[in-house]
Amino acid sequence: MSRIPIIAGNWKMHKTAAEAVAFVREVKGKAEIAGVESVICAPFTALPALAEALKGTTLKLGAQNLHFADQGAYTGEISGAMLKELGVHYVIIGHSERRQFFAETDEMVNKKVHAAFRHGLVPIVCVGELLEEREAGKTRDVVRRQTEAAFAGLSAEQAAQVVVAYEPVWAIGTGRASTAEDANEVIGYIRGVIGGLFGADAAARVRIQYGGSVKPETVPDFMRQPEIDGALVGGASLEPASYIRLVEGAKP
């Protein structure tokens, strides 16, 4: 089954609303490439301006987090309904930085995935092992646990719509990327886990990205692998020229 490759820039805590709009002016048209889905996952404060700037383009808007409740006394949090109203399409859930710095658990990730679906948002679910887990040979155990937890309670149809980002934690922002072959092997394993839960059809439809020190020059290496369907990119997505090259590198 052919899956549309997806390149998602995760800006993390970078760019004001004005800087975000200036970025879109630079990439408009150039990062809109047939056969590739281009996504920008921006800070909450930039989302309204970005939604307006992206009108008439094929670029999709993403958020970096959401709360699992639909509303309530959660000071500083953002709900799925709020994101949906702004025109957000994708939302990153369970990024390793959320797990590391904000005590996000597998259970919370699962509740956020369900919240995303309640509001018509597509989750980009991040899974990946720490360096000590990799060195102890526990990569498969970790990604299995995280994947099974994130997907708990979904229907097969919902599961097929999820985007998974395999991001080995030791490769994020370190300049030390996984090899394309290693990433392909782990991503194939994750697809197998999803197949065991929801069947071969759902597993064949799920798009699984690689993330972790991806650069424009390495994207084609990853995209040549049969199991890898794109990339979730941090630092290299911040400059317009670099983002355009990332999308170009994912052309089928």
C-alpha positions as CSV (number, residue, x, y, z in Angstrom):
1,M,0.0,0.0,0.0
2,S,1.4,3.4,-0.9
3,R,1.6,5.9,1.9
4,I,2.0,9.6,1.3
5,P,5.3,10.7,2.9
6,I,5.0,13.4,5.6
7,I,7.6,15.9,6.6
8,A,6.7,17.8,9.8
9,G,8.8,20.6,11.2
10,N,8.7,20.8,15.0
11,W,9.7,24.3,15.8
12,K,9.7,23.6,19.6
13,M,10.0,26.9,21.5
14,H,11.2,29.0,18.5
15,K,9.6,31.8,16.5
16,T,7.2,34.6,17.3
17,A,4.0,35.0,15.3
18,A,5.7,37.6,13.1
19,E,8.7,35.3,12.5
20,A,6.3,32.4,11.7
21,V,4.5,34.5,9.0
22,A,7.8,35.6,7.5
23,F,8.8,31.9,7.3
24,V,5.6,31.0,5.4
25,R,6.2,33.8,2.9
26,E,9.6,32.3,2.1
27,V,8.5,28.6,1.7
28,K,5.0,29.2,0.1
29,G,5.0,27.4,-3.2
30,K,8.5,26.0,-2.8
31,A,7.6,23.6,0.0
32,E,4.4,22.6,-1.7
33,I,5.5,19.5,-3.6
34,A,3.1,16.9,-5.2
35,G,3.2,13.6,-3.4
36,V,4.6,15.0,-0.1
37,E,2.6,16.3,2.9
38,S,4.3,19.3,4.5
39,V,3.4,20.2,8.1
40,I,4.6,23.0,10.4
41,C,4.2,22.3,14.1
42,A,4.5,25.8,15.8
43,P,4.2,27.2,19.3
44,F,0.6,28.0,20.4
45,T,1.1,31.7,20.1
46,A,1.9,31.5,16.4
47,L,-0.9,29.3,15.4
48,P,-3.6,31.9,14.6
49,A,-1.3,34.0,12.4
50,L,0.1,30.8,10.8
51,A,-3.4,29.5,10.0
52,E,-4.1,32.7,8.2
53,A,-0.8,32.7,6.4
54,L,-1.2,29.1,5.2
55,K,-4.7,29.7,3.6
56,G,-4.6,28.8,-0.1
57,T,-1.5,26.6,0.4
58,T,-1.2,22.8,0.8
59,L,0.9,23.1,3.9
60,K,-0.8,21.8,7.0
61,L,-0.7,23.3,10.5
62,G,0.3,21.4,13.6
63,A,0.5,22.0,17.3
64,Q,3.1,20.6,19.6
65,N,0.8,19.5,22.5
66,L,-2.7,19.5,23.8
67,H,-4.4,18.7,27.1
68,F,-6.4,15.5,27.5
69,A,-9.4,17.3,29.0
70,D,-11.9,19.1,26.8
71,Q,-12.0,22.1,29.2
72,G,-11.5,22.8,32.9
73,A,-9.3,24.2,35.6
74,Y,-5.9,23.5,33.9
75,T,-4.1,26.8,34.1
76,G,-1.7,27.3,31.1
77,E,-3.1,24.3,29.1
78,I,-4.7,24.2,25.6
79,S,-7.6,21.9,24.6
80,G,-8.3,20.1,21.4
81,A,-11.3,22.2,20.8
82,M,-9.2,25.4,20.9
83,L,-6.7,23.9,18.4
84,K,-9.4,22.7,16.1
85,E,-11.1,26.1,16.0
86,L,-7.8,27.7,14.9
87,G,-7.5,25.4,11.9
88,V,-4.9,23.0,13.3
89,H,-4.8,19.6,11.6
90,Y,-2.0,17.7,13.4
91,V,-0.8,17.6,17.0
92,I,2.4,16.2,18.3
93,I,1.8,13.9,21.4
94,G,4.4,12.4,23.7
95,H,7.5,14.0,22.4
96,S,10.5,12.9,24.5
97,E,11.0,16.5,25.7
98,R,7.4,16.4,27.1
99,R,8.1,13.0,28.7
100,Q,11.5,14.2,30.1
101,F,10.8,17.8,31.3
102,F,7.0,17.7,32.0
103,A,6.6,14.2,33.5
104,E,4.3,13.0,30.6
105,T,3.5,9.3,31.1
106,D,2.4,6.6,28.7
107,E,-1.1,6.9,30.2
108,M,-1.2,10.6,29.6
109,V,-0.1,10.1,26.0
110,N,-2.9,7.7,25.5
111,K,-5.5,10.1,27.0
112,K,-4.2,12.9,24.7
113,V,-4.4,10.6,21.6
114,H,-8.1,10.0,22.4
115,A,-8.6,13.8,23.0
116,A,-7.1,14.5,19.6
117,F,-9.5,12.1,17.9
118,R,-12.5,13.6,19.8
119,H,-11.7,16.9,18.2
120,G,-10.8,15.8,14.7
121,L,-7.1,16.2,15.1
122,V,-4.5,13.8,13.7
123,P,-2.0,12.7,16.4
124,I,1.7,12.5,15.7
125,V,2.7,10.1,18.4
126,C,6.4,10.0,19.4
127,V,8.1,6.9,20.6
128,G,11.8,6.2,21.2
129,E,14.4,4.8,23.5
130,L,17.1,6.5,25.7
131,L,20.8,5.9,25.1
132,E,21.1,3.6,28.1
133,E,18.0,1.6,26.9
134,R,19.6,1.2,23.5
135,E,22.9,0.1,24.9
136,A,21.1,-2.4,27.1
137,G,19.4,-3.9,24.0
138,K,16.0,-2.7,25.2
139,T,15.0,-0.6,22.1
140,R,12.2,-3.0,21.0
141,D,10.8,-3.4,24.5
142,V,10.6,0.4,24.9
143,V,9.0,1.2,21.6
144,R,6.6,-1.7,22.0
145,R,5.5,-0.5,25.4
146,Q,5.1,3.1,24.2
147,T,3.2,2.1,21.1
148,E,0.9,-0.3,22.8
149,A,0.1,2.3,25.5
150,A,-0.4,5.1,23.0
151,F,-2.8,3.1,20.8
152,A,-4.8,1.5,23.7
153,G,-8.6,1.8,23.2
154,L,-8.4,3.0,19.6
155,S,-10.4,1.4,16.8
156,A,-8.6,0.0,13.8
157,E,-9.8,2.9,11.7
158,Q,-8.4,5.4,14.2
159,A,-5.1,3.5,14.5
160,A,-4.6,3.6,10.7
161,Q,-4.9,7.5,10.8
162,V,-2.2,8.0,13.5
163,V,1.2,9.2,12.4
164,V,4.0,7.7,14.5
165,A,7.4,9.4,14.9
166,Y,10.2,7.1,15.9
167,E,12.6,9.4,17.7
168,P,15.5,7.7,19.5
169,V,16.1,10.1,22.4
170,W,19.9,9.9,22.1
171,A,19.6,11.3,18.5
172,I,17.4,14.4,19.2
173,G,19.3,17.6,18.9
174,T,22.7,15.8,19.4
175,G,23.8,15.7,15.8
176,R,24.0,11.9,16.2
177,A,21.4,10.4,13.9
178,S,20.4,6.7,13.7
179,T,21.5,5.1,10.4
180,A,18.8,4.8,7.9
181,E,19.0,1.0,8.1
182,D,18.7,0.9,11.9
183,A,15.8,3.3,11.8
184,N,14.1,1.2,9.1
185,E,14.5,-1.9,11.2
186,V,12.9,-0.3,14.3
187,I,10.1,1.3,12.3
188,G,9.4,-2.1,10.7
189,Y,9.1,-3.5,14.2
190,I,6.8,-0.7,15.3
191,R,4.6,-1.4,12.3
192,G,4.5,-5.1,13.3
193,V,3.4,-4.2,16.8
194,I,0.5,-2.1,15.3
195,G,-0.3,-5.0,13.0
196,G,-0.5,-7.3,16.0
197,L,-3.0,-5.0,17.7
198,F,-5.1,-3.9,14.7
199,G,-4.4,-6.1,11.8
200,A,-2.3,-6.0,8.6
201,D,-4.4,-3.4,6.8
202,A,-4.2,-0.8,9.6
203,A,-0.5,-1.4,10.0
204,A,0.1,-1.0,6.2
205,R,-1.8,2.4,6.3
206,V,0.0,3.9,9.4
207,R,2.7,6.4,8.4
208,I,5.8,6.2,10.5
209,Q,8.4,8.9,10.5
210,Y,12.0,9.0,11.7
211,G,13.1,11.9,13.9
212,G,16.4,12.8,15.5
213,S,19.1,15.1,14.0
214,V,17.6,14.8,10.5
215,K,19.2,17.1,7.9
216,P,18.2,18.0,4.4
217,E,21.1,15.9,3.0
218,T,20.1,12.8,5.0
219,V,16.4,12.8,4.2
220,P,16.8,10.9,0.9
221,D,18.7,8.1,2.7
222,F,15.8,7.6,5.2
223,M,13.2,7.9,2.5
224,R,14.7,5.1,0.4
225,Q,13.9,2.7,3.2
226,P,10.7,0.8,2.7
227,E,9.2,1.3,6.2
228,I,10.0,5.0,6.6
229,D,7.3,7.4,5.6
230,G,8.9,10.8,6.4
231,A,10.6,12.8,9.1
232,L,9.8,14.8,12.2
233,V,12.5,17.5,12.1
234,G,13.5,19.9,14.8
235,G,16.4,22.3,14.2
236,A,16.7,21.8,10.5
237,S,13.1,22.9,10.0
238,L,13.7,26.4,11.4
239,E,15.3,28.0,8.3
240,P,13.1,28.3,5.2
241,A,15.8,27.1,2.7
242,S,16.5,24.1,4.9
243,Y,12.8,23.2,5.3
244,I,12.2,23.4,1.5
245,R,15.2,21.0,1.0
246,L,13.7,18.6,3.6
247,V,10.4,18.5,1.7
248,E,12.2,18.1,-1.7
249,G,14.2,15.2,-0.2
250,A,11.0,13.3,0.5
251,K,9.7,13.4,-3.1
252,P,8.6,9.9,-4.1
